Structure formats: structure tokens, C-alpha cells
Amino acid sequence: MGVRFDKNAFLQSYEAHADAIYRHCFFRVWRKELAEELVQETFMRAWGYANDGGKIDNMRAFLYRTATNLIIDNSRKKKEASLEEVLENNPALEPADLGAAPIEQNIILNDVRRALSDLPDEERELLTLRYIEDLDPKEIAEILKISPNNVSVRLNRAAEKIKQIVNP
């Protein structure tokens, strides 16, 4: 059963999930400011829903689903620049500073980024949830409202596409 959240429970939920929701948003929109706005709106909507008496059985899944819906709404409003363009023009937007990493690692990372940007949104989202957010297929299934088996099949197909793009 879902629980109605009080202020302290909501703050604990924010502490537990805000960073992961930010990463999820960032890896979908590739703009720091927009990702921060989406995180803020995600938590505002969750608070509003819970405060209005809505039942949230799994806060983590609810937050990811809300963030994903906001990302989709945002992409419908305005087409964003390609990932490569954004990163070329704004290197500070990188989620992590890899300055000390070996050149080979940077090349591989750029290849994977490029390959991710070539995938359809659904496949990119699946791979991000699984390998960046480290969610298991059951959690991803709950977020995307599909079966865990369907998640696993789609993940395998998306991973194969990435391999083919990176290593033709």
C-alpha cells in the first residue's frame, strides 16, 4: 500500500533519490540547467500528488516515471541540439570531469556517447536506466510499465546495437 508522505519522509525521499533522478534527466536532455529544472518539477509533482492524497507504492519508480514524462513533454515542446553539438559547445556540461583519464578511455566514452545518441529514445532510456542508474529489469519494468521479460529483451537488442555501432 502507498503511504501519504509527511514533510520529513518527503525530504528523506529527496535525499535518497535526487542525484539519481538528476543523472536520469541529464543523460536524456544533456543540459545541466534543464536537468535541474526537470528534477525540481519531478519532486514538486510528487509532493503535490502525495499531498492531495495520492498513493505512491514505490517512490523511486514514481519519480523516474514522472521525470521521464516531463522529459518527453519537454522534447515535444522543443527539439534539442544533438549531443555532440552540446558537448562541443559546452564541455563544462559533462557530468564528470575525465581530465585525468587515459586518452583511450575518452575515445571509448565518446564512441559510446555517439552510439547512444544514434539510438531511438526508448533504447537510450533503457540502457541509461540499466547501466548508468544501475536499476534492475524489474524496477525498469515498473517505471516503463512493461514486463520485466520485455525489458530484458529490449536491453539485449539495444546493447547489440551499441556494439555494432561502436565496433562495426
C-alpha positions in Angstrom: 0.0 0.0 0.0 1.1 3.5 -0.7 1.6 6.0 2.1 0.9 9.6 2.3 4.2 11.4 2.9 4.8 13.9 5.6 7.4 16.6 5.2 10.2 14.6 6.8 9.5 11.5 4.8 9.5 13.5 1.6 12.8 15.2 2.5 14.3 11.7 3.1 13.0 10.6 -0.3 14.5 13.7 -1.9 17.9 12.9 -0.3 17.7 9.3 -1.4 16.7 9.8 -5.0 17.5 13.4 -6.2 21.0 12.6 -7.5 19.8 9.6 -9.4 16.9 11.5 -10.9 19.2 14.3 -11.9 21.5 11.8 -13.7 18.5 10.3 -15.4 17.4 13.7 -16.6 20.8 14.9 -17.6 21.5 11.8 -19.7 18.3 12.4 -21.6 18.5 16.2 -22.1 22.3 16.8 -21.9 21.8 20.3 -20.4 22.6 20.9 -16.7 20.1 23.7 -16.2 17.3 21.9 -17.9 18.0 18.7 -15.9 17.9 20.6 -12.7 14.6 22.2 -13.6 13.2 18.7 -14.5 14.3 17.3 -11.2 12.7 20.2 -9.3 9.5 19.7 -11.3 9.6 16.0 -10.7 9.7 16.4 -6.9 7.1 19.2 -6.9 4.7 16.9 -8.8 5.4 14.0 -6.5 4.8 16.2 -3.4 1.6 17.6 -5.0 0.3 14.1 -5.8 1.1 12.7 -2.3 -0.2 15.9 -0.6 -3.5 15.5 -2.5 -3.9 12.0 -1.1 -2.4 10.1 -3.9 -0.9 6.7 -3.1 2.7 6.1 -4.1 3.6 2.4 -3.6 7.2 2.8 -4.9 8.6 6.3 -4.7 11.6 5.6 -6.8 9.6 4.2 -9.7 7.1 7.0 -9.3 9.9 9.6 -9.5 11.5 8.0 -12.6 8.2 7.7 -14.3 7.3 11.4 -13.5 10.8 12.6 -14.7 10.5 10.5 -17.9 7.1 12.0 -18.7 8.5 15.5 -18.1 11.4 14.8 -20.4 9.1 13.6 -23.1 6.9 16.6 -22.7 9.9 18.9 -22.9 11.2 17.2 -26.0 7.9 17.7 -27.7 8.0 21.4 -27.0 11.4 22.0 -28.4 13.9 19.9 -30.3 17.3 20.0 -28.6 20.6 20.2 -30.3 22.4 17.0 -30.9 24.5 15.6 -28.0 27.7 16.2 -29.9 26.9 19.8 -30.6 26.0 20.4 -26.9 29.2 18.8 -25.6 31.4 20.5 -28.2 30.0 24.0 -27.4 29.8 23.4 -23.6 32.4 21.0 -22.3 31.6 22.1 -18.7 28.2 20.3 -19.1 30.0 16.9 -18.8 28.5 15.0 -15.8 32.0 14.1 -14.7 35.5 15.5 -15.3 37.6 12.9 -17.1 40.6 15.1 -17.4 43.0 12.6 -15.8 41.6 9.6 -17.6 43.7 8.0 -20.3 43.1 9.1 -23.9 41.8 5.6 -24.8 39.1 5.8 -22.2 38.0 9.2 -23.5 37.8 7.8 -27.0 35.8 4.8 -25.9 33.5 7.1 -23.9 32.9 9.4 -26.9 32.2 6.4 -29.1 29.6 5.1 -26.6 28.1 8.6 -26.3 27.9 8.9 -30.1 26.3 5.4 -30.3 23.8 6.3 -27.6 22.8 9.4 -29.5 22.2 7.3 -32.6 19.7 5.0 -30.8 16.0 5.7 -30.5 14.9 7.4 -27.3 13.3 4.2 -25.9 16.5 2.2 -26.3 18.7 5.0 -24.9 16.4 5.3 -21.9 16.6 1.5 -21.2 20.4 1.5 -21.4 20.6 4.6 -19.2 18.3 3.1 -16.6 20.1 -0.2 -16.6 23.8 0.7 -16.9 24.0 4.3 -15.6 21.3 4.3 -13.0 22.0 0.6 -12.2 18.3 -0.4 -11.9 17.4 -4.0 -12.3 14.9 -5.1 -15.1 12.1 -5.4 -12.6 12.5 -1.8 -11.5 12.8 -0.6 -15.1 9.6 -2.6 -15.9 7.8 -0.8 -13.2 9.0 2.6 -14.4 8.2 2.0 -18.0 5.0 -0.1 -17.3 6.2 -3.1 -19.4 7.0 -6.6 -18.3 10.5 -7.5 -16.9 10.9 -10.0 -19.7 10.2 -7.3 -22.3 12.8 -5.1 -20.6 15.4 -7.8 -20.8 14.7 -8.5 -24.4 14.8 -4.8 -25.3 18.0 -4.3 -23.3 19.8 -7.1 -25.1 18.7 -5.7 -28.5 19.8 -2.2 -27.6 23.2 -3.5 -26.3 23.7 -5.4 -29.5 23.0 -2.2 -31.5 25.6 -0.3 -29.4 28.2 -3.0 -30.0 27.5 -2.8 -33.7 27.8 0.9 -33.8 31.0 1.1 -31.7 32.6 -2.0 -33.3 31.3 -2.2 -36.9 
